[in-house]
């Protein structure tokens, strides 16, 4: 939905907008437009300052002039996300892979589960793959855990599942940082985790039965 003009945001804040246009602006704000929320906050601060200062009366034309000036200013570009590569620090199949060298029988039996722990600046990422019986499918349950005081909020963090440079699925972490992908085909995937500050990449992650 296209952003409403600043004049409409100002009239919306003052309660002077027509009912139909007011509903349009309200729905746009409810959709989560960050730019319009910032503009509305700025207009509210201007109105509050002008209402509190009784030493002079700012005419309506001056307010409209401020709105026109604000519209003419270049928008501040959002800083690009840092791209971090997470490193594997634990894999429950490491010992099993050593055993494969010693036992052909063990090697013939594919593992049904796999636990992996990745670490990067600010976060630990725990992954658990669980095979589905008699199907080449697995469930992936993960958890994003902040490991520093600078990174605390993980609720709503987006996790993308990629394969062969194509996004296959996406999920959002809950308040505990837990995310899930149900019944994904066994294989090798990349995971991209979009936090507020960073893009964390887990590269070439093999599911339990693809290991």
matplotlib code that plots the C-alpha trace (Angstrom):
import matplotlib.pyplot as plt

x = [0.0, 1.3, 2.3, -0.2, 0.9, 2.3, -0.7, -3.0, -0.9, -1.0, -4.8, -5.1, -3.1, -5.4, -8.6, -9.6, -9.4, -12.5, -13.8, -12.9, -9.4, -8.9, -9.6, -7.1, -4.4, -5.2, -5.0, -1.7, -0.2, -1.6, 0.2, 3.5, 4.9, 8.0, 8.4, 4.9, 5.2, 8.3, 6.7, 3.6, 5.8, 7.7, 4.5, 3.2, 6.4, 6.0, 2.4, 3.2, 6.0, 3.9, 1.0, 3.2, 5.0, 2.5, 5.0, 3.9, 1.3, 2.5, 0.0, -1.3, 0.6, 3.9, 3.0, 2.2, 5.5, 7.4, 5.6, 6.6, 10.2, 10.3, 9.0, 11.8, 14.5, 16.3, 15.3, 18.1, 19.1, 19.0, 22.4, 23.1, 23.0, 26.3, 26.7, 28.1, 29.1, 28.3, 30.9, 30.0, 31.1, 29.2, 27.8, 26.3, 27.2, 31.0, 31.6, 29.2, 31.2, 34.4, 32.6, 31.5, 35.2, 35.4, 32.0, 30.3, 27.1, 26.9, 27.5, 24.6, 22.2, 21.4, 21.0, 17.5, 18.5, 21.2, 22.0, 24.2, 25.4, 26.7, 28.2, 28.7, 29.2, 26.4, 24.4, 24.4, 22.2, 21.0, 19.7, 17.9, 17.0, 14.5, 13.8, 10.2, 9.7, 9.6, 9.8, 12.8, 11.6, 12.9, 11.7, 14.0, 13.7, 16.1, 16.7, 18.5, 20.2, 21.8, 25.2, 25.9, 24.2, 24.1, 21.7, 18.6, 15.5, 15.0, 11.2, 10.1, 13.5, 13.1, 14.8, 15.1, 15.8, 17.8, 18.8, 20.6, 20.5, 16.7, 14.6, 12.5, 10.7, 10.8, 9.8, 9.8, 11.3, 9.1, 9.8, 12.3, 14.0, 12.6, 11.7, 10.5, 10.5, 8.3, 8.8, 11.6, 13.3, 16.6, 19.5, 22.0, 20.7, 21.8, 20.1, 19.9, 18.8, 17.7, 18.2, 17.7, 21.5, 22.9, 22.3, 23.7, 24.5, 24.7, 26.3, 26.1, 24.1, 23.4, 20.2, 20.6, 20.0, 22.0, 25.1]
y = [0.0, 3.4, 5.7, 8.5, 12.2, 13.9, 16.3, 13.3, 12.0, 15.5, 15.7, 12.1, 13.0, 16.1, 14.1, 16.2, 13.7, 12.5, 9.1, 7.1, 8.7, 8.3, 4.5, 4.2, 5.9, 3.8, 0.5, 1.6, 2.3, -1.0, -2.8, -1.7, 1.0, 2.1, 5.2, 6.5, 5.6, 7.8, 10.6, 10.5, 10.5, 13.5, 15.4, 14.6, 16.0, 19.2, 19.6, 19.0, 21.6, 24.2, 23.6, 23.9, 27.1, 29.9, 32.7, 32.8, 31.3, 29.4, 29.9, 27.0, 28.1, 27.7, 24.2, 23.3, 24.9, 22.6, 19.6, 20.6, 21.1, 17.7, 16.0, 17.6, 16.1, 12.9, 9.8, 8.2, 5.0, 2.0, 0.7, -2.7, -5.8, -7.3, -10.8, -13.2, -16.9, -19.2, -21.9, -25.4, -26.1, -29.4, -32.2, -35.3, -37.4, -36.7, -39.8, -41.8, -40.9, -42.1, -45.4, -45.7, -46.3, -49.2, -50.9, -51.4, -52.5, -49.2, -47.3, -49.1, -47.7, -44.0, -41.9, -40.9, -37.7, -35.1, -32.3, -29.4, -26.2, -23.2, -20.1, -16.6, -13.1, -12.5, -15.8, -19.5, -21.5, -25.0, -27.3, -30.6, -32.9, -35.7, -38.3, -39.3, -43.0, -44.6, -41.3, -39.3, -36.4, -34.7, -32.2, -29.3, -27.6, -24.8, -22.2, -18.9, -18.1, -14.6, -15.1, -11.4, -8.5, -6.6, -9.2, -10.0, -9.9, -12.9, -13.0, -12.5, -13.1, -14.5, -17.8, -18.7, -22.2, -22.2, -24.9, -24.6, -20.8, -20.9, -20.0, -23.1, -21.9, -19.4, -19.3, -16.9, -17.5, -17.3, -15.5, -18.2, -18.1, -21.4, -22.0, -25.0, -26.5, -29.5, -32.5, -31.1, -33.5, -34.9, -33.0, -30.1, -26.6, -23.1, -21.2, -17.4, -15.8, -12.1, -10.3, -6.6, -6.0, -9.0, -11.7, -14.9, -17.6, -21.3, -22.9, -26.4, -27.9, -31.6, -33.1, -36.3, -38.7, -36.7, -36.8]
z = [0.0, -1.0, 1.9, 2.5, 2.0, 5.1, 5.0, 5.5, 8.4, 10.0, 9.6, 10.9, 14.0, 14.5, 14.0, 11.1, 8.3, 6.5, 7.7, 4.6, 4.3, 8.1, 7.8, 4.9, 6.9, 10.0, 8.1, 6.5, 9.9, 11.3, 8.5, 10.1, 7.8, 9.7, 7.6, 8.2, 12.0, 12.2, 10.2, 12.5, 15.6, 14.3, 13.5, 17.0, 18.5, 16.4, 17.5, 21.1, 21.1, 19.4, 21.8, 24.9, 23.9, 24.5, 23.7, 20.1, 17.8, 14.8, 11.9, 10.0, 6.9, 8.8, 9.9, 6.3, 5.3, 7.8, 6.4, 2.8, 3.9, 5.7, 2.5, 0.5, 2.7, 1.4, 3.4, 5.5, 4.0, 6.3, 7.2, 5.5, 7.7, 8.7, 7.2, 9.7, 9.1, 12.0, 12.9, 13.9, 17.5, 18.2, 16.1, 17.6, 14.5, 14.8, 16.9, 14.8, 11.6, 13.2, 14.0, 10.3, 9.4, 11.8, 11.1, 7.8, 9.6, 11.4, 8.2, 6.5, 9.1, 8.5, 11.6, 12.7, 14.5, 14.6, 17.1, 16.0, 17.7, 15.8, 17.2, 15.9, 17.3, 19.8, 19.3, 19.6, 17.2, 18.3, 15.5, 15.9, 13.0, 13.6, 10.8, 10.0, 9.9, 6.4, 4.7, 3.3, 5.4, 8.6, 11.1, 12.0, 15.3, 16.1, 18.8, 18.7, 22.0, 22.6, 24.2, 25.1, 26.8, 23.5, 21.9, 23.9, 21.7, 19.4, 19.2, 15.6, 14.1, 10.6, 9.6, 5.9, 4.6, 1.3, -1.0, -4.4, -4.1, -3.8, -0.7, 0.2, 3.3, 6.1, 9.8, 12.7, 16.1, 19.2, 22.4, 23.4, 20.0, 18.9, 15.2, 13.3, 9.8, 9.4, 7.1, 4.9, 2.5, 3.7, 2.2, 2.5, 3.3, 4.1, 6.8, 6.9, 10.2, 9.9, 13.3, 13.8, 13.4, 11.4, 8.8, 10.3, 7.7, 8.5, 5.4, 4.0, 6.9, 6.3, 7.8, 9.8, 6.9, 4.4, 6.6]

ax = plt.figure().add_subplot(projection="3d")
ax.plot(x, y, z, "-o")
ax.set_aspect("equal")
plt.show()
